[in-house]
Amino acid sequence: MVKKILVTGATGLIGKSIVDKLIKRGDEIVVLTRLPVTAKKILPSVKRFIGFDYNKKITDDLSSAINESDAIIHLAGENIMAKRWTKEHKKIVLESRVKSTSKLVEAIMKEKKKPKTFISASAVGYYGSRFDEVDERSAKGSGFLSDVTDVWEKSTLQLDELGIRRVNIRIGIVFANDGGALPKLVTPFKFFIGGSLGSGKQWVPWIHINDLTDIFLYTLDNENINGAVNAVAPNPVTMNELSNTIGKILHRPSILKIPSFILKIILGESASSILDGAKVVPDKLKSAGYEFQFKYLKDALTDLLR
């Protein structure tokens, strides 16, 4: 059955992949974007674009699109790692997530006909820095990323009162060739200066881009899934394991280490996103029967780096 789906953040790494898969399977896509002209160039296969600015009033076009939609996939948000975590950047990161989500929820509440499903991106940063194993039932951690994801998810809670199925996808560190963390991690190895970051003992809750986009579609189609969902591979690794695996696949040494204090000098507070981690497991997906294409790091990186 063809679904009519609204997508925000469709021009990003994850959004482009999700939209491509939805179109290939025959769904009708409407993209909500601040820059329709730019988005049309990036997503030529999408037929309908609607201007969406969370700082402005809800337009008639947005209202009609929501009224016609079966589901909303909400991915919009400022790139957390685009800049140092200055007070201003942290404010933009928070507002871009919370205000855009609140605006969509507000628009949904005004419509008589409402979408059945609302899937919003979130992040495993919710759990903060943890060495114990955590799943969707685990408590919130501490720190900026944890606080942002907590407020972000809470801005969707009103949907429960409307009878709309709400899913918050807590995304791990995404591995892909054309964006995300992997190209930055791989570059030093190409110049024979690769190695671990920080202590190397911190957990890296990773996910292959193909699995991540499939998880969005899986939760879209599976009406029994709701609430928080950890989008991570079932076998998390430490930073040392990640660095050693990259080195082996690229046939490069992995012997250099960048100490934590150096990263803190270079990146400031945002270094915590690299130095901290949590051993996150995807219990809800496994219980729902999702079959990972890439369960193990070696297989995922071999697919992407060769």
C-alpha positions as CSV (number, residue, x, y, z in Angstrom):
1,M,0.0,0.0,0.0
2,V,1.4,3.4,-1.0
3,K,2.0,5.8,1.9
4,K,2.0,9.6,1.7
5,I,4.9,10.8,3.8
6,L,6.1,14.2,4.8
7,V,9.9,14.4,5.4
8,T,11.9,17.1,7.0
9,G,15.7,17.2,6.9
10,A,15.5,15.3,3.6
11,T,18.7,16.9,2.1
12,G,21.0,15.5,4.8
13,L,23.0,12.3,4.7
14,I,20.2,10.2,6.3
15,G,17.3,12.1,4.7
16,K,18.5,11.5,1.2
17,S,18.9,7.8,1.7
18,I,15.5,7.5,3.3
19,V,13.7,9.5,0.6
20,D,15.5,7.4,-2.1
21,K,14.3,4.1,-0.6
22,L,10.7,5.4,0.0
23,I,10.4,6.6,-3.6
24,K,11.9,3.3,-5.0
25,R,9.2,1.3,-3.2
26,G,6.5,3.6,-4.5
27,D,5.6,5.9,-1.6
28,E,4.5,9.5,-2.3
29,I,6.9,12.0,-0.7
30,V,6.5,15.6,0.2
31,V,9.6,17.4,1.5
32,L,9.3,20.2,4.1
33,T,12.3,22.5,3.8
34,R,13.6,26.0,4.5
35,L,15.2,26.1,1.0
36,P,12.8,24.5,-1.6
37,V,14.9,25.6,-4.6
38,T,18.1,24.1,-3.2
39,A,16.3,20.9,-2.1
40,K,14.9,20.4,-5.6
41,K,18.4,20.3,-7.0
42,I,19.5,17.8,-4.3
43,L,16.4,15.6,-4.6
44,P,15.3,15.7,-8.3
45,S,13.1,12.6,-7.9
46,V,10.8,14.4,-5.4
47,K,7.9,16.1,-7.0
48,R,6.5,18.3,-4.2
49,F,8.4,20.7,-1.9
50,I,6.8,22.9,0.8
51,G,8.6,25.8,2.5
52,F,8.9,25.1,6.2
53,D,10.3,27.6,8.7
54,Y,9.8,26.9,12.4
55,N,10.1,30.6,13.2
56,K,7.1,31.5,11.0
57,K,3.4,30.9,10.9
58,I,1.9,27.6,9.7
59,T,1.1,28.0,6.0
60,D,-1.9,26.7,4.2
61,D,0.4,24.5,2.1
62,L,1.8,22.9,5.3
63,S,-1.7,22.4,6.7
64,S,-3.0,20.7,3.6
65,A,0.1,18.5,3.4
66,I,-0.3,17.3,7.0
67,N,-4.0,16.7,6.4
68,E,-3.2,14.4,3.4
69,S,-0.3,12.6,5.0
70,D,-0.1,9.1,6.5
71,A,3.1,9.7,8.3
72,I,5.8,12.3,9.1
73,I,9.5,11.5,9.3
74,H,11.2,14.4,11.1
75,L,15.0,14.7,10.6
76,A,15.6,18.4,10.7
77,G,18.2,19.9,13.0
78,E,21.4,21.9,13.0
79,N,24.6,19.8,12.6
80,I,25.9,19.4,16.2
81,M,29.5,19.0,15.1
82,A,29.5,21.8,12.5
83,K,31.2,24.2,15.0
84,R,32.7,24.5,18.4
85,W,30.1,24.3,21.1
86,T,29.9,28.0,21.8
87,K,26.9,29.3,23.7
88,E,25.4,30.5,20.4
89,H,25.9,27.3,18.6
90,K,24.4,25.2,21.4
91,K,21.4,27.5,21.4
92,I,21.0,27.0,17.6
93,V,21.4,23.2,18.0
94,L,18.7,23.0,20.7
95,E,16.2,25.4,19.0
96,S,16.5,23.8,15.5
97,R,15.4,20.6,17.0
98,V,12.8,21.6,19.6
99,K,11.2,24.5,17.8
100,S,10.9,22.7,14.5
101,T,9.4,19.6,16.3
102,S,7.0,21.8,18.3
103,K,5.9,23.6,15.2
104,L,5.0,20.4,13.5
105,V,3.2,19.1,16.5
106,E,1.3,22.4,16.7
107,A,0.3,22.1,13.0
108,I,-0.8,18.5,13.5
109,M,-3.0,19.5,16.4
110,K,-4.9,22.0,14.3
111,E,-5.9,19.4,11.6
112,K,-9.0,17.3,11.7
113,K,-7.3,14.5,9.8
114,K,-4.0,13.6,11.4
115,P,-1.1,11.3,10.3
116,K,-1.1,7.9,12.0
117,T,2.7,7.9,12.6
118,F,5.3,10.5,13.6
119,I,8.9,9.3,13.5
120,S,11.5,11.7,14.8
121,A,15.2,11.5,14.8
122,S,17.0,11.5,18.2
123,A,20.4,10.3,19.4
124,V,22.1,7.9,21.6
125,G,23.7,10.9,23.2
126,Y,20.6,10.7,25.5
127,Y,22.5,8.1,27.6
128,G,25.6,10.2,28.2
129,S,28.9,8.6,29.0
130,R,28.3,5.0,30.3
131,F,30.4,1.8,30.5
132,D,27.5,-0.4,31.5
133,E,25.2,-1.8,28.8
134,V,22.1,0.4,28.2
135,D,18.9,-0.2,26.3
136,E,15.7,1.8,25.7
137,R,14.6,1.4,29.3
138,S,17.8,3.0,30.7
139,A,17.8,6.4,32.4
140,K,18.9,9.6,30.8
141,G,22.6,10.5,31.2
142,S,24.2,13.9,31.8
143,G,25.8,16.5,29.6
144,F,24.8,18.8,26.7
145,L,23.9,16.0,24.2
146,S,21.8,14.2,26.8
147,D,19.9,17.3,27.7
148,V,19.3,18.2,24.1
149,T,17.9,14.8,23.1
150,D,15.8,14.7,26.3
151,V,14.0,18.0,25.5
152,W,13.8,17.1,21.8
153,E,12.0,13.8,22.6
154,K,9.7,15.5,25.1
155,S,8.6,18.0,22.5
156,T,6.8,15.0,20.7
157,L,4.9,13.7,23.8
158,Q,1.7,15.6,23.0
159,L,1.2,13.3,20.0
160,D,0.4,10.5,22.4
161,E,-2.7,12.3,23.5
162,L,-3.8,12.6,19.9
163,G,-3.6,8.8,19.4
164,I,-0.6,9.2,17.0
165,R,2.0,6.5,17.1
166,R,5.2,8.3,18.1
167,V,8.7,6.8,17.5
168,N,12.0,8.5,18.6
169,I,14.9,6.9,16.7
170,R,18.0,7.3,18.9
171,I,20.7,7.2,16.2
172,G,24.2,6.0,16.9
173,I,27.4,7.0,15.1
174,V,26.5,6.7,11.4
175,F,29.1,5.1,9.1
176,A,28.8,6.1,5.4
177,N,31.1,7.0,2.6
178,D,29.6,10.3,1.7
179,G,29.2,11.9,5.1
180,G,29.0,11.3,8.8
181,A,32.0,10.3,11.0
182,L,33.7,7.7,8.9
183,P,35.5,9.9,6.3
184,K,37.0,11.9,9.1
185,L,38.1,8.8,11.0
186,V,39.7,7.3,7.9
187,T,41.7,10.3,6.6
188,P,44.6,10.0,9.1
189,F,45.0,6.3,8.2
190,K,45.5,7.2,4.5
191,F,48.5,9.3,5.6
192,F,49.8,6.6,7.9
193,I,49.0,8.6,11.0
194,G,46.0,6.7,12.1
195,G,45.2,5.6,15.6
196,S,42.8,5.8,18.6
197,L,41.3,8.9,20.0
198,G,41.3,9.6,23.8
199,S,41.6,6.6,26.1
200,G,40.4,4.2,23.4
201,K,38.3,2.5,26.0
202,Q,35.2,4.5,25.3
203,W,32.3,2.7,23.6
204,V,31.3,3.5,20.0
205,P,27.6,2.7,19.3
206,W,27.8,2.5,15.5
207,I,25.4,1.9,12.7
208,H,25.8,1.3,8.9
209,I,23.9,3.9,6.8
210,N,22.0,1.1,5.1
211,D,20.7,-0.4,8.3
212,L,19.8,3.0,9.7
213,T,17.6,3.9,6.7
214,D,16.1,0.5,6.7
215,I,15.3,0.9,10.4
216,F,13.3,4.1,9.6
217,L,11.3,2.2,7.0
218,Y,10.9,-0.8,9.4
219,T,9.5,1.4,12.2
220,L,7.3,3.2,9.7
221,D,5.7,-0.1,8.6
222,N,5.6,-1.9,11.9
223,E,2.7,-0.4,13.9
224,N,3.7,-2.3,17.1
225,I,6.9,-0.2,17.5
226,N,6.6,3.0,19.5
227,G,8.6,5.3,21.8
228,A,12.4,5.3,21.9
229,V,14.2,3.0,19.6
230,N,18.0,2.5,19.6
231,A,19.3,2.6,16.0
232,V,22.7,1.0,16.6
233,A,24.3,-2.3,15.5
234,P,23.9,-5.1,18.0
235,N,27.7,-5.3,18.6
236,P,29.1,-2.1,19.9
237,V,32.9,-1.7,19.9
238,T,35.5,0.4,21.8
239,M,37.4,3.2,20.1
240,N,40.5,1.0,20.1
241,E,38.6,-1.8,18.3
242,L,37.3,0.7,15.8
243,S,40.8,2.1,15.1
244,N,42.4,-1.3,14.8
245,T,39.7,-2.5,12.4
246,I,40.0,0.5,10.1
247,G,43.8,0.0,10.0
248,K,43.5,-3.7,9.1
249,I,41.0,-3.1,6.3
250,L,43.1,-0.2,4.9
251,H,46.4,-2.1,5.5
252,R,47.6,0.9,7.5
253,P,49.2,1.0,11.0
254,S,47.0,2.0,13.9
255,I,49.6,3.0,16.5
256,L,49.3,6.7,17.1
257,K,47.0,8.1,19.8
258,I,45.6,11.5,20.3
259,P,45.3,12.2,24.0
260,S,42.1,13.5,25.5
261,F,43.6,16.8,26.5
262,I,44.6,17.5,22.9
263,L,41.1,16.9,21.6
264,K,39.7,19.2,24.3
265,I,42.1,22.0,23.3
266,I,41.1,21.6,19.6
267,L,37.4,21.0,19.9
268,G,36.5,22.4,23.3
269,E,33.4,21.0,25.0
270,S,32.4,19.2,21.8
271,A,35.3,16.8,22.4
272,S,33.0,15.0,24.8
273,S,31.1,13.6,21.8
274,I,34.3,11.7,20.9
275,L,35.7,11.0,24.3
276,D,32.5,9.8,25.9
277,G,30.3,6.9,24.7
278,A,27.9,4.3,25.9
279,K,27.5,0.6,25.3
280,V,24.1,1.0,23.6
281,V,22.2,-2.1,22.4
282,P,19.1,-2.2,20.1
283,D,16.8,-4.3,22.3
284,K,13.5,-3.0,20.9
285,L,14.5,-3.7,17.3
286,K,15.7,-7.2,18.1
287,S,12.4,-7.9,20.0
288,A,10.5,-6.6,17.0
289,G,12.3,-9.0,14.6
290,Y,14.5,-6.6,12.7
291,E,17.3,-8.3,10.9
292,F,20.5,-6.3,10.7
293,Q,22.3,-6.3,7.4
294,F,25.6,-5.4,9.2
295,K,25.8,-6.8,12.7
296,Y,29.6,-6.7,12.9
297,L,32.0,-3.8,12.5
298,K,34.4,-5.6,10.2
299,D,31.6,-6.4,7.7
300,A,30.3,-2.9,7.8
301,L,33.6,-1.2,7.2
302,T,34.7,-3.7,4.6
303,D,31.5,-2.9,2.7
304,L,32.2,0.9,2.9
305,L,36.0,1.0,2.6
306,R,36.6,-1.4,-0.2
